[in-house]
Structure formats: C-alpha cells, structure tokens
Amino acid sequence: MTRITFLHPDLGIGGAERLVVDAALALKKKGYDVNFVTTHHDPEHCFSETKDGTFPVTVVGDWLPRHILGRFFALFAYIRMIYAAIYIIFCEHRPEIVFCDLVSVCIPILRLRIPHVIYYCHHPDQLLSQPNGISKQIYRIPLNYFEEITTGMAHKVFVNSLYTCRVFKDTFKRLQVQPEILYPSINTEFFDKTRIISLERVLDRKLPSDSVILLSINRYERKKNLGLAIEALAELKKYLSDEEYKNVYLIMAGGYDKRVEENVEYYLELIGLADELHVTEKVIFLRSPSDIDKVSILNHCKILIYTPSNEHFGIVPLEAMYTSKPVIAHNSGGPKESVVSGVTGFLVELSGDAFASKIAYLIKNPSCIQKFGNMGKDRFIETFSFAAFSAQLNEAVEHLINNKKEK
C-alpha cells in the first residue's frame, strides 16, 4: 500500500487545513495509507478527522519558537518546516509521496529521499506579507527567492483557482512550471451524515422562530474584512421596514486561536464596531465552532455573507452552496469562479451598502432565496463535488507513481 504523508505547518482550523484534510480523506478512500506530520496540533482547535483517529498525526518541532518578540514569523515557519521535513526523510516508515502546502522551503529536503513531492499553492506566501518599511523588504528578499526556487522543485504543483494560477505565474516569473488547477471541495459525506442541532443549542441563546439569520464564517483576521458584515447589517436598516429589520440577526462564526494576537485584538475590535453601529443585540459572535455546529448554523441560516477581497478561492461559499444557501460575496478572487451573480447569489462591491442592498433584495423576495440556493447546490455538484476533487487528485497521484515505475 502506497504511503502518503501530508506535511502542514499548523493543523488548526481554516481553509488551507480543511483542504489538506479533505485531500487526505479522498486518498484514503482510494486505498492509500495516509498520515499527517505537522509542527503544531491542538486537539481543542482542529478538525475532527485529525483527533478522532481517522488519521495518525505526528507533531514534530513544536518546541521551536514561532517568532522572536512578535517578529520573524516567516523565517521561523521555514525553520520549523525544514525540521519536520528532516524528520520525514529519516523516519522509520518513510512515505513514497509527501503532499505539502503553504511553505515550500521544505521541498528540496524532502526530495533527498522522497520519490514524489506534491505542492499545493493556496497563494504565494510573499504576497501575504505587508512591506512595513525597508527593513522588512530586505528581510523578505531571500525568503521570497527561496519560496520561488523551492516551489519549482516539486514534482507536481496544484493551485486552487484560475485566479491563483494567474497570480502564481505573475509572481514566480523564473519558473517554467505549469500548475494544475485543483478546485477545493468539501467532505459532503460528513455534511450528509451530521445531525443538525438546534440554533438555540449552538448559540446558547434563543432567537424568535421567524428570525432571518445572516451568516459570516471566516477566521478572526483583519484581511477577512469581517467588519463589513457588521456594517452591512447596520446599513440594512434603510432598506427594510422596522418590522422586517427586527427579525434579522447576524452570526459571526470563525476560527479563533488565543495564541494569535491578531485573533484576540480583532475579535474585540468587532465587538466595539457592533456597539458603535448600535447593532450589538443583533450580532452573535461564535469563536471556533465545532464541525457539527458549523454545519448546523449553515442549515439554519438564510444567506451567507462572504466579505474577504481577492480571496484565493474560499471554501465557505462552497459549503453554503452545498447546503442550498445563496452567497453574497465581494466581486474578486476565487468567488468569481464559484458564485454566479444573479443565479446562485450576488457579487458586489466592497462596501456595507452594496452588501446590504442585495441582502434586502433577498429578504424581500424569499422565493429567490430558495431559487438561488437550489441553483447553488446544482452548481456545486456539477463543478466542485468531492467526487470530482477525489478523482482528479487520485489521477495525479497515480500518474506520478506510474511515471516513476516507467523510468
């Protein structure tokens, strides 16, 4: 049985983590022996498959620092992943294939003894870093160079969307690599089997039975523009009657890690924004909901609001589409490939008013909520199904193995 190891820096809760877990599930169902190696794994802050025995998880290098005085995060991420790669190439049960993502600097280490290395590029890391002065730019020069060179050393490179493919080529100009687009999917079997629990139990709060639930799911990070959802809720007042507006609530759910200073600060900022806009009673914050809670609130909500701009792809719109919910997202990045404006939801400009006007349209036309939701599920099944994701990934793995045998 071919052994495949997934190497991921921090096996927590997020879109990148969801993708690698789903990829692991897809390959395990095809008969591969799959395990994870990571530099950090908190059983209280992770997806269920990584703690319930579905996959063996080995944590190495967690004792290494993540930063020094809040600086050099990227450098230490490189060091930690190099350490993990060294562990893999010398471990007792060395894999035939390693699937890594986020940090490419581990690839040349892996290639010393691993026959096949697959790299999944969610987005070039260097584009996620803010310049912040000349010293930061100088610090990033060697890191950016190594990211480009080592990315090109993978035997196979995947990207998550046409948008990211274009960014990849524009960023890594030295590389003669043609990445393959592998759209993320979701573990639909888990969605189908999950018993939906009541909203009152999830939120520990009782809402009126005729409530219109708006939902935002994203990590508590500033780049996710979460405040936009709260601004949209406030702007909604001018589009709805008092009777209509009193039934509207917004659930702000997302990954929250108390170790991450930005998560803590931004959560408090959002609470302050809700208070400033006088919508505190209508906003419900839900930090790091469980998988079951997330599926439940997706089923209970009416509309999903997706606020990031230039998002690389975005798993959450797919989850909403599969649960037959219309999606309102910013007209940029990955959502332009998943959401069909006017058919499965709306793509709008980056303002609270733009989001509010489309939310109001759907609330005033409830038949459209159902229609858009149904069309969204049809689109998901046709283009983004777990079966299609699994088949493409399995084909790529088999192609690597067969090519090696032929050589």
N, C-alpha and C positions, 0 to 999 in steps of 0.2 A: 504494500500500500504506500503510495507516494505521500511523503510527509511535507506539509506546508506550514511554515511559521509566519505569523503576522507580527511585524515589528512596528510598534506605535509608541510615541513618546509618553503620552499621559492618557491612560484608558479610562477617561471620565465620561461625561455626558455632553454630547454635541453632535453636529452634523458629520464631522470627519469620523468620530468614533462610531456613529451609527452606520456609516458606510462600511467601515472595515469589519464590523460585527456582522453586517448583512452579507458581505463578501465571504466571510468565513462560514456563515451558515450555508450559503449557496454551494461552496466547495465541499463542505462536509456532507451535504445531501448527495453529492456526486460520488461519494465514496472515498474522499481523501482524508488522511489523518491530519487534523488541523489543531494548532495550538497558538497561543499568544505569548510574546515576550514584550515587556513594557518597562519603563523606568519609574512608573508610578501607577498604583491601582488602589483606590479607596473603595472597599465594599459598600460604603454608605453613599457613594457618589459615582455610580456606574450603571451600565445597562445590565439587566438581569442575566443575560446569557454569559456574562463574564464572572458571575458569582454563584450561579446555581449548578455548576458542574457541566454545563453544555460544552465549555472549552477549558482546558487547562491553561492557567495564567501564571507565568513566571515573572516575578519582579526583580530586576537587577539594577544596581546603580542608584537606587533611591536615596542612598546616603550622600551622593554627590550633591553639592549646592545647586540651586536653581538660579541664583543670582548673587551678586555682591552689592549690598546696600541699595537694592532696587535697580541695579544696572547689569548689563551684560547678559540678559536673558537668552539671546540668540546664541552667544558663544557657549554658554553652559548647556543649552539644549543640544548643541553639536557634540560637546564632550560626553554628555550622558548617552547619546545615541551611538557614538563610537564605542563606548564601553559596552553597551548592550550588543552591538554587532560582534565585538570580540568574544563575548560570552557565547553567542550563537555558533560561531565558527569552531569553537573548541568544546562545545557541549557534547555530552555522551550520545545523544540521539540527534545528530546533525541533519537538518532538513535538506531536501532536494530543491525546494523553492522557498524563497523569502519574499513576502509581499510587504513592502514598506511604504510609508507616506509621510507627508509634512516635512521631514528632514532628510535630505538626500545625501548628506556627507557620509553616511554610514555605508553607502553602496560600494565604494572601492574596497572597503574592509570585507564586506560580505563576499565580494567576487573572488577573494583569495581562495575560498573553499566551497562556495555555494554555486552549484551549476546554473541556477536560474534566479535572477532577481527582477521582480516586477515593482515598478514605482508608480504610485498614483498621485498625480499632481492636482491637488484641490485648487491651488493658486500659487504662483511664485511667492516664496516667503519674503523676498526682498521688497515686494510691493506692499506688504502688510506693515512694514516698518516706517515710522514717521521720521523725516530727516532730522529735525530738532538740533540744528546747528552744525557747524563744520566738523566738530569732534565726532559727532555721531556718523556723519557721512564718511569720514576717514575710517572709522571703526567698521563700517559696513562694507567697504571696498573689498577686502579679502574674503569676507563671508559671502558676498554676492558672487564673487568669482568662483569660489568653491561650490556654491549651490549650482551654478550653471554647468560647470565641468562635470561634477559628480552626477547630476541628473542625466546627462548624456551617456553615462556608463551603465545604466540599467539595460537589461535585455529587452524589456518591454515597458513602455510608458503609456499610462492612461491619463486622460483628463476628464473632467466631469460635465463639460458642455462645449458647444461651439464657441461661446463667449470666452471660456478659459483657454480653448485651443488658440484663438486669435491672440490673447494676451501672452500665452506661452511663446508663440513664435516671435512676437514683438519684443519680448523680454530677453529670450535666450537666442540672440542672433547668431552666435557662434555655432550652435548645434545644427547638425544635419539630421535631426530626429523628427519623424512624423508621428506625433502622438495619436493614439486611438481614443475616440470618444466613447466612454462607458458611462451612460447616464445612471446616476444612483437610483435605487428603488427602495422599497420598504418591505419588511417581513410581513406580508399580507396574512400569512397563516396565523401569526400572533394576533393581528387585528381581528381576524375572524373568530378566534377561539376565546378572546378576552371577554370576561363577563363585565358588562357595563354597570358601574356602580353609580348611585345617585349623586347628583351635583351637591346636595347638602352634605353628604358624607365626605366628598372630596374637599370641599371648601370649608367644612365645619361652620357653615353659615346657611341659613335658609333664605332663598330668594322667592319672590312671587312666582306662581306657576305659569304666568303669561309673560315671563321675562324674555327679552331678546338679548341673547348672550353674544357679545363680540369677543373674539379670542386672538391674543397675540402669543406666539410661542417663539422664544429666542433667548439665547444666553444674555445675562445682565452685563452687556458690554456696550460702550458708547457708540461703537461703529454700527451697531444694530438699529440705531435711531428709534429706540423704544418710546422715547418721549413723544414721538409723532403720533402714536396710537392714542396717548392721553390727550394730546392737542386735538386730534380728530374727534374724540368723544366730546370735548368742550365745544368745538365748532358745530357739532351736530345739533345743538340747541336751536340754531337759527333755521334749520331745515325741517324740523319736526314740530308738531304741536306739543303742548305741555303733556297732554295725555299719552302721546306716542313716546315722548322722551323719558317719561318717568319709569318706563319698563325696560330701558336699555342699561346694560351693565357690561363692563369690560374686565375680562380676566387676563392678567399679565403673568403668563407662566414661562418659566425658563430655567436653564442651568445656572446654578449659583454655588460658588465654591468659596468658603470663608477664608481660604488661604490666599485667594486672589484679591488684592486690594481694590482693583477696579470694580469687581463684582459688588463688594461691600459699599463702596462710595456711590456707585451708580444707582444701586437699589435705594439708597437714602435720597439721592437727587430726584428720583422718580416719585417717591413719596411726597417730597417737597413740591414737585411740579403739580401733582394732583391736587394738593392743598391750595396752591397758588391759583389754579384754574377752577377751584370750587367744585371739583368732581370726586372728592375723596370717598364719598359714600357709594360712588358708582364704580370704583376701581378696586379689584380684588387681586392682590399680589400672591403668587404661588411660586415658591422657590424650589427648584429641583424636584418637580413632581415625579412620582414613580411612573413606570411604563403603563401600568393599569390606569392610574389617574389621568395620564395624558390621553390615552385612547378614550377614556370616559368623557373628558371635557370636550374632545373633538366631536364626539357624538352628540353632546348636549348643546354645543354652540350653534349659532345660525350663520355666522360669517367669520371667516378668518382674515385678519389684517396682518400683512407681511410688510414690515417697514424698512428693512435694510436696502441701501442703494448699492448698485454694482455688486450684488451678491454673486459669488462664483457659480452657484447653482441654487441650492435651497431645498432641503429635504421636506421642510414643513408644508409647503404648498402641495407636495405630493400626498402627504398624509391627509391633508384636508380634502383633496380631490378624491382619494380613495374612500373617505367617509361621506362623500357626496355633499361637500360644503363649498360654496363659492369663495373665491380668493380675490382679495383686493391687495395689489402689490405695486411697488414702485416700478415704473417703466424702464428697467435697466437690468443688465446682467442676466443670470440664469432664469428668473421668472418670465422673461420674454420668450423663452423656449418651452416653459411648462404651462403658463397661463395664456389662454386665448381670450383677449379682451373682447367683451361683449358676448362671449359664448360660455366660458367657464368661470368668468369673473371680470375684473377690470384691472387694467394697467394705468396708473395715474402719475401725475407729477408729485414731486416731493414736498408736499405741504399738507398741513392738517385739514385745510379747507377742501383740497382735492379728494382726500380720502373720505371726508365727511359727506360730501355731495353724493358719492357713489354708495356709501353705506345707507344714506337716507333713501336713495332710489330703490335699493333692495328692500328696505323695511317697508316702504310704501307700496311695493309690488311683491308681496310674498310668493306669488306663483313663480317669479323669476328666481327666487332663492332655490326653489326645488328644481326648476329647469336647469339653471346653471350648475347646480350640484350634480344632477344626473349626467350632464354633458361632461363635467369634470371627471367623474368616475369612468365614463366611457373612454375618455382620452387617456387616463391613467392606464387602463387595461390594454389599450392599443399600443401605447408608446413606452410606458415606464413600468411595465409589470415586472414582478420579481422573477417570473419565468424567463422573460427576455434578458434581464440582467444576468441571471444564472447561466443561461445558455451561452451568452457572449463571453463571460468570464471563463467558463469551462472550456470553451473552444480555444481561447488564448492560451490557457494553461496546457492543454493537450498539444497545441501547435509547438510550444516551447519544448515540451518533452520529446515529441516525435522528431523535431529538427535536430535535437541533441543526439538522439539514437542514430539518425541517418548519418550524421557526421562521424 
